[in-house]
Amino acid sequence: CSFIFFLSAQSNIPKPLPFAHQDKLFHAGAYGLLAFIALGYFAQVLGRARRALFAALIFTVLYAISDEWHQSFVVGREADMLDILADTVGALLALWLMSYFREAPYISKVIKLR
């Protein structure tokens, strides 16, 4: 969360854009990773797979909304609903992959989903 917050607080982030909307892929990747980390936490706290997946999704989407709201106060930045959409898609994709592959040896050792 702190790395995302740090990047959001920057007035200008230099980035090469070889194609349009490349930043949406960065958003999806970052929030997919955040959802993965959140799932690990909620799986330990809540125990049940559905509850942990739902809690991780809600947490990630709420953080995405608060991040865009935060950006609206940063000079040179603006809030973008498409960024929230990309964040949500990244989180959904990561959580779906974790749910689909939860029986894989590596994933089942990292995150205990019951």
ABEGO torsion letter per residue (X at the ends): XAAAAAAAABABBBBBBABBGAAAAAAAAAAAAAAAAAAAAAAAAAGBAAAAAAAAAAAAAAAAAAAAAAAAABBGBBBBAAAAAAAAAAAAAAAAAAAAAAABAAAAAABBBX
